[in-house]
């Protein structure tokens, strides 16, 4: 973790050794009695191609949401 602001923002360094300059920002905001989590990939380098971006999204989805899905038996 590189930075955090109480209750709504967290910044992570890259999760991918091949893309060390990437940064992930997580924004949490309230909505309808719950919350919304949005993550944003920022990079000073060339944007990943569609295939690589799909891999990155899948990895984030697993890291962030797999345990929650497993708790519901999915």
DSSP file (Angstrom, degrees, kcal/mol; ACC not computed):
  #  RESIDUE AA STRUCTURE BP1 BP2  ACC     N-H-->O    O-->H-N    N-H-->O    O-->H-N    TCO  KAPPA ALPHA  PHI   PSI    X-CA   Y-CA   Z-CA
    1    1 A X              0   0    0      0, 0.0    11,-0.3     0, 0.0     3,-0.1   0.000 360.0 360.0 360.0 132.7    0.0    0.0    0.0
    2    2 A X        -     0   0    0      9,-3.3     2,-0.3     1,-0.4    10,-0.2   0.740 360.0  -2.5-100.1 -29.6    1.4    3.4   -1.0
    3    3 A X  E     -A   11   0A   0      8,-1.4     8,-2.9     2,-0.0    -1,-0.4  -0.988  56.5-173.2-160.8 151.3   -1.3    5.7    0.4
    4    4 A X  E     -A   10   0A   0     -2,-0.3     2,-0.4     6,-0.2     6,-0.2  -0.985   9.4-160.6-151.0 143.8   -4.7    5.6    2.2
    5    5 A X  E >>  -A    9   0A   0      4,-3.0     3,-1.9    -2,-0.3     4,-1.7  -0.993  46.3 -90.7-122.1 132.9   -7.3    8.1    3.2
    6    6 A X  T 34 S-     0   0    0     -2,-0.4     4,-0.0     1,-0.3    -2,-0.0  -0.110  98.2 -11.8 -50.1 125.3   -9.7    7.1    5.9
    7    7 A X  T 34 S+     0   0    0      1,-0.1    -1,-0.3     2,-0.1     3,-0.1   0.350 133.9  41.3  72.7  -0.7  -12.9    5.4    4.6
    8    8 A X  T <4 S+     0   0    0     -3,-1.9    20,-1.9     1,-0.3     2,-0.4   0.591  97.8  47.0-151.7  -8.0  -12.6    6.1    0.9
    9    9 A X  E  <  +AB   5  27A   0     -4,-1.7    -4,-3.0    18,-0.2     2,-0.3  -0.981  40.7 168.7-147.9 133.4   -9.2    5.8   -0.9
   10   10 A X  E     -AB   4  26A   0     16,-2.1    16,-3.2    -2,-0.4     2,-0.4  -0.997  15.0-157.8-137.5 140.1   -6.4    3.3   -1.1
   11   11 A X  E     -AB   3  25A   0     -8,-2.9    -9,-3.3    -2,-0.3    -8,-1.4  -0.981  10.1-169.7-120.6 128.9   -3.4    3.3   -3.5
   12   12 A X  E     - B   0  24A   0     12,-3.0    12,-2.2    -2,-0.4     3,-0.1  -0.850  21.4-122.1-112.1 149.7   -1.4    0.1   -4.2
   13   13 A X  E     - B   0  23A   0     -2,-0.3    10,-0.2    10,-0.2     8,-0.1  -0.311  58.8 -59.7 -74.9 173.2    1.8   -0.3   -6.1
   14   14 A X        -     0   0    0      8,-0.8    -1,-0.2     6,-0.5     6,-0.1  -0.183  34.7-158.6 -59.3 144.9    1.8   -2.7   -9.1
   15   15 A X  S    S+     0   0    0     -3,-0.1     2,-0.6     4,-0.1    -1,-0.1   0.473  75.6  77.1 -95.3  -7.3    0.9   -6.3   -8.6
   16   16 A X    >   -     0   0    0      3,-0.4     3,-2.2     1,-0.1     6,-0.2  -0.916  65.2-155.7-115.7 114.6    2.7   -7.3  -11.8
   17   17 A X  G >  S+     0   0    0     -2,-0.6     3,-0.6     1,-0.3    -1,-0.1   0.813  97.9  57.1 -55.9 -31.4    6.5   -7.6  -11.9
   18   18 A X  G 3  S+     0   0    0      1,-0.3    -1,-0.3     2,-0.1     2,-0.1   0.585 112.2  42.4 -77.0  -8.2    6.4   -7.0  -15.7
   19   19 A X  G X   +     0   0    0     -3,-2.2     3,-1.4     1,-0.1    -3,-0.4  -0.524  67.3 160.0-133.6  65.5    4.6   -3.6  -15.1
   20   20 A X  T <   +     0   0    0     -3,-0.6    -6,-0.5     1,-0.3    -1,-0.1   0.666  69.6  58.6 -68.0 -17.1    6.4   -2.1  -12.1
   21   21 A X  T 3  S+     0   0    0     -8,-0.1    23,-0.3     2,-0.0    -1,-0.3   0.534  80.1 109.9 -91.0  -5.9    5.2    1.5  -12.8
   22   22 A X    <   -     0   0    0     -3,-1.4    -8,-0.8    -6,-0.2     2,-0.4  -0.346  50.0-162.3 -68.6 150.9    1.5    0.7  -12.7
   23   23 A X  E     -BC  13  42A   0     19,-2.5    19,-2.8   -10,-0.2     2,-0.5  -0.996   7.0-149.2-134.2 139.2   -0.6    2.0   -9.7
   24   24 A X  E     -BC  12  41A   0    -12,-2.2   -12,-3.0    -2,-0.4     2,-0.5  -0.948   9.6-165.2-111.2 124.4   -4.0    0.8   -8.6
   25   25 A X  E     -BC  11  40A   0     15,-2.6    15,-2.7    -2,-0.5     2,-0.5  -0.931   2.9-161.3-107.8 130.8   -6.4    3.3   -6.9
   26   26 A X  E     -BC  10  39A   0    -16,-3.2   -16,-2.1    -2,-0.5     2,-0.5  -0.951   5.2-169.1-111.3 126.4   -9.4    2.0   -5.0
   27   27 A X  E     -BC   9  38A   0     11,-3.1    11,-2.5    -2,-0.5     2,-0.5  -0.970   1.5-166.5-118.2 128.3  -12.2    4.3   -4.3
   28   28 A X  E     + C   0  37A   0    -20,-1.9     2,-0.3    -2,-0.5     9,-0.2  -0.957  13.4 171.8-115.7 125.3  -15.0    3.4   -1.9
   29   29 A X  E     - C   0  36A   0      7,-2.2     7,-2.9    -2,-0.5     2,-0.1  -0.976  32.9-107.7-135.1 148.9  -18.2    5.4   -1.9
   30   30 A X  E     + C   0  35A   0     -2,-0.3     5,-0.3     5,-0.2     2,-0.3  -0.409  37.6 171.2 -72.9 148.1  -21.5    5.0   -0.2
   31   31 A X  E >   - C   0  34A   0      3,-1.4     3,-2.5    -2,-0.1    -2,-0.0  -0.849  61.8 -22.9-159.2 123.3  -24.6    4.1   -2.2
   32   32 A X  T 3  S-     0   0    0      1,-0.3     3,-0.1    -2,-0.3    -2,-0.0   0.830 125.8 -45.8  49.0  45.4  -28.1    3.1   -1.1
   33   33 A X  T 3  S+     0   0    0      1,-0.3    -1,-0.3     0, 0.0     2,-0.1   0.443 134.5  62.6  80.8  -0.3  -27.1    1.9    2.3
   34   34 A X  E <  S-C   31   0A   0     -3,-2.5    -3,-1.4    -5,-0.0     2,-0.3  -0.245  82.7-103.6-125.9-144.1  -24.1    0.0    1.0
   35   35 A X  E     -C   30   0A   0     -5,-0.3     2,-0.4    -3,-0.1    -5,-0.2  -0.985  10.4-137.0-151.1 160.8  -21.0    0.9   -0.8
   36   36 A X  E     -C   29   0A   0     -7,-2.9    -7,-2.2    -2,-0.3     2,-0.5  -0.972  13.3-155.4-119.6 133.3  -19.4    0.8   -4.3
   37   37 A X  E     -C   28   0A   0     -2,-0.4     2,-0.4    -9,-0.2    -9,-0.2  -0.951  14.6-179.8-109.7 125.1  -15.8   -0.2   -4.8
   38   38 A X  E     -C   27   0A   0    -11,-2.5   -11,-3.1    -2,-0.5     2,-0.4  -0.985   8.3-162.2-123.3 133.4  -14.1    1.2   -8.0
   39   39 A X  E     -C   26   0A   0     -2,-0.4     2,-0.4   -13,-0.2   -13,-0.2  -0.953   2.7-164.8-119.9 142.6  -10.6    0.4   -9.0
   40   40 A X  E     -C   25   0A   0    -15,-2.7   -15,-2.6    -2,-0.4     2,-0.5  -0.982  10.1-147.9-128.0 126.8   -8.5    2.4  -11.5
   41   41 A X  E     -C   24   0A   0     -2,-0.4     2,-0.4   -17,-0.2   -17,-0.2  -0.842  19.8-176.4 -94.0 125.5   -5.3    1.3  -13.1
   42   42 A X  E     +C   23   0A   0    -19,-2.8   -19,-2.5    -2,-0.5     2,-0.3  -0.955   5.7 169.8-121.3 142.7   -2.9    4.2  -13.9
   43   43 A X        -     0   0    0     -2,-0.4   -21,-0.1   -21,-0.2     4,-0.1  -0.987  36.1-153.6-151.6 140.2    0.4    3.9  -15.7
   44   44 A X  S    S+     0   0    0     -2,-0.3     3,-0.1   -23,-0.3    -1,-0.1   0.579  84.6  76.0 -83.1 -10.1    3.0    6.3  -17.2
   45   45 A X  S    S-     0   0    0      1,-0.2    -2,-0.1    -3,-0.0     2,-0.1  -0.178 104.4 -59.3 -89.3-176.5    3.9    3.4  -19.6
   46   46 A X        -     0   0    0      1,-0.1    -1,-0.2    -2,-0.1     3,-0.1  -0.392  63.9-103.1 -63.8 140.5    2.1    2.1  -22.7
   47   47 A X        -     0   0    0      1,-0.1    -1,-0.1    -3,-0.1     2,-0.1  -0.344  41.3-103.3 -63.6 145.6   -1.5    0.9  -22.0
   48   48 A X        -     0   0    0      1,-0.1    -1,-0.1    -3,-0.1     0, 0.0  -0.386  37.5-110.3 -68.2 149.0   -1.8   -2.9  -21.8
   49   49 A X     >  -     0   0    0      1,-0.1     4,-2.8    -3,-0.1     5,-0.2  -0.221  38.2 -93.8 -71.4 172.3   -3.4   -4.5  -24.9
   50   50 A X  H  > S+     0   0    0      1,-0.2     4,-2.1     2,-0.2     5,-0.1   0.868 124.7  50.2 -59.0 -40.4   -6.9   -6.1  -24.6
   51   51 A X  H  > S+     0   0    0      2,-0.2     4,-1.8     1,-0.2    -1,-0.2   0.939 113.6  44.5 -64.8 -47.3   -5.6   -9.5  -23.8
   52   52 A X  H  > S+     0   0    0      1,-0.2     4,-2.4     2,-0.2    -2,-0.2   0.899 111.7  53.3 -64.2 -41.4   -3.2   -8.3  -21.0
   53   53 A X  H  X S+     0   0    0     -4,-2.8     4,-2.6     1,-0.2    -1,-0.2   0.891 106.6  52.9 -62.3 -39.5   -5.9   -6.1  -19.6
   54   54 A X  H  X S+     0   0    0     -4,-2.1     4,-2.3    -5,-0.2    -1,-0.2   0.909 109.4  48.9 -60.8 -42.3   -8.3   -9.0  -19.4
   55   55 A X  H  X S+     0   0    0     -4,-1.8     4,-2.3     2,-0.2    -2,-0.2   0.913 111.4  49.5 -62.1 -43.6   -5.7  -11.0  -17.5
   56   56 A X  H  X S+     0   0    0     -4,-2.4     4,-2.4     1,-0.2    -2,-0.2   0.912 111.1  49.1 -64.4 -43.0   -5.1   -8.1  -15.1
   57   57 A X  H  X S+     0   0    0     -4,-2.6     4,-2.9     1,-0.2    -1,-0.2   0.917 110.3  51.1 -61.9 -43.5   -8.9   -7.7  -14.5
   58   58 A X  H  X S+     0   0    0     -4,-2.3     4,-2.3     1,-0.2    -2,-0.2   0.917 110.2  49.4 -61.0 -43.2   -9.3  -11.4  -13.8
   59   59 A X  H  X S+     0   0    0     -4,-2.3     4,-2.7     2,-0.2    -1,-0.2   0.925 113.0  46.4 -62.8 -45.1   -6.4  -11.3  -11.2
   60   60 A X  H  X S+     0   0    0     -4,-2.4     4,-2.9     2,-0.2     5,-0.3   0.920 110.5  53.4 -62.7 -43.7   -7.9   -8.3   -9.4
   61   61 A X  H  X>S+     0   0    0     -4,-2.9     4,-2.5     1,-0.2     5,-0.5   0.913 111.8  45.6 -57.4 -43.6  -11.3   -9.9   -9.4
   62   62 A X  H  X5S+     0   0    0     -4,-2.3     4,-1.5     3,-0.2     5,-0.4   0.941 114.6  46.7 -66.3 -46.9   -9.9  -13.0   -7.8
   63   63 A X  H  <5S+     0   0    0     -4,-2.7    -2,-0.2     1,-0.2    -1,-0.2   0.890 123.2  33.5 -62.1 -39.8   -7.8  -11.1   -5.2
   64   64 A X  H  <5S+     0   0    0     -4,-2.9    -2,-0.2    -5,-0.2    -1,-0.2   0.824 133.1  18.7 -88.3 -32.8  -10.7   -8.7   -4.2
   65   65 A X  H  X5S+     0   0    0     -4,-2.5     4,-2.3    -5,-0.3     5,-0.2   0.552  91.7  91.4-123.0  -9.1  -13.8  -10.8   -4.6
   66   66 A X  H  X<S+     0   0    0     -4,-1.5     4,-2.9    -5,-0.5     5,-0.2   0.922  90.0  50.0 -60.1 -46.7  -13.1  -14.6   -4.6
   67   67 A X  H  > S+     0   0    0     -5,-0.4     4,-1.8     1,-0.2    -1,-0.2   0.873 110.2  51.7 -61.5 -36.1  -13.4  -15.1   -0.9
   68   68 A X  H  > S+     0   0    0      2,-0.2     4,-0.8     1,-0.2    -1,-0.2   0.938 111.8  45.9 -65.3 -45.7  -16.8  -13.3   -0.9
   69   69 A X  H ><>S+     0   0    0     -4,-2.3     5,-2.2     1,-0.2     3,-1.1   0.925 111.3  52.7 -61.6 -43.4  -18.1  -15.5   -3.7
   70   70 A X  H ><5S+     0   0    0     -4,-2.9     3,-1.5     1,-0.3    -1,-0.2   0.845 101.9  59.7 -62.4 -33.2  -16.8  -18.6   -2.0
   71   71 A X  H 3<5S+     0   0    0     -4,-1.8    -1,-0.3     1,-0.3    -2,-0.2   0.749 105.9  48.8 -67.2 -21.8  -18.6  -17.6    1.2
   72   72 A X  T <<5S-     0   0    0     -3,-1.1    -1,-0.3    -4,-0.8    -2,-0.2   0.327 122.7-107.6 -96.5   6.0  -21.9  -17.7   -0.8
   73   73 A X  T < 5       0   0    0     -3,-1.5    -3,-0.2    -4,-0.2    -2,-0.1   0.691 360.0 360.0  80.2  19.6  -21.0  -21.1   -2.2
   74   74 A X      <       0   0    0     -5,-2.2    -4,-0.2    -6,-0.1    -5,-0.1   0.447 360.0 360.0 -96.4 360.0  -20.3  -19.9   -5.7
